[in-house]
């Protein structure tokens, strides 16, 4: 129920989701491609994401997971494993 009411307030609540599952949902609110490499697709996360601030959501992923957000073009974003 909480997830449904969050959506009506412009938020997406992820509870123990895989990264690739989250990206599928976020892609519904963004133009272009939002993908991840297979080696990070299974990373689990929990969080609340503002649907009107997807750039902030991507920055949060980069801050909280061992990933980097790579912008291949304006419309193509790929999330990959962060390297040292």
C-alpha positions in Angstrom: 0.0 0.0 0.0 2.8 2.4 0.9 4.4 1.8 -2.6 1.1 2.7 -4.3 0.7 6.0 -2.4 4.3 6.9 -3.0 3.7 6.7 -6.7 0.9 9.2 -6.5 3.3 11.6 -4.8 5.9 11.2 -7.6 8.1 8.6 -5.9 9.2 5.1 -6.7 9.9 2.9 -3.7 12.2 -0.1 -4.3 12.4 -2.7 -1.6 15.2 -5.2 -2.2 15.1 -4.8 -5.9 17.7 -5.9 -8.4 19.4 -3.0 -10.2 18.1 -4.1 -13.6 14.5 -4.2 -12.2 14.9 -0.6 -10.9 16.2 0.6 -14.3 13.3 -0.9 -16.1 10.9 1.1 -13.9 12.9 4.3 -14.1 13.1 4.0 -17.9 9.3 4.5 -18.0 9.9 8.1 -16.8 12.9 9.0 -19.0 13.5 9.4 -22.7 16.1 7.1 -24.3 17.9 4.0 -23.0 18.8 3.3 -19.4 20.7 0.0 -19.2 23.3 -1.7 -17.1 26.1 -4.2 -17.6 25.3 -7.8 -16.7 27.9 -7.9 -13.9 26.0 -5.3 -11.9 22.4 -6.2 -13.0 21.9 -8.4 -9.9 23.0 -5.8 -7.3 20.3 -5.4 -4.7 19.1 -2.1 -3.4 16.4 -0.4 -1.3 15.5 3.2 -1.7 13.0 5.9 -2.6 13.5 7.7 -5.9 11.9 11.0 -7.0 10.4 10.5 -10.5 10.9 14.1 -11.4 14.6 14.0 -10.5 16.0 11.0 -12.4 19.5 12.6 -12.6 19.5 12.7 -8.8 18.4 9.0 -8.7 21.3 8.1 -11.0 23.7 10.0 -8.8 22.4 8.2 -5.7 23.0 4.9 -7.4 26.6 5.9 -8.1 27.0 7.0 -4.5 25.5 3.9 -2.9 26.6 1.0 -5.1 29.9 0.0 -6.7 28.8 1.4 -10.0 29.5 4.4 -12.3 26.9 6.1 -14.5 28.2 6.4 -18.0 26.5 8.8 -20.4 27.1 7.5 -23.9 24.8 10.1 -25.5 22.2 12.4 -24.1 19.6 9.7 -24.4 21.7 6.6 -23.7 22.9 6.0 -20.1 24.7 2.8 -19.1 25.5 1.8 -15.5 28.7 -0.2 -15.2 30.9 -1.6 -12.4 33.1 1.0 -10.9 36.8 0.3 -11.4 39.6 1.5 -9.1 
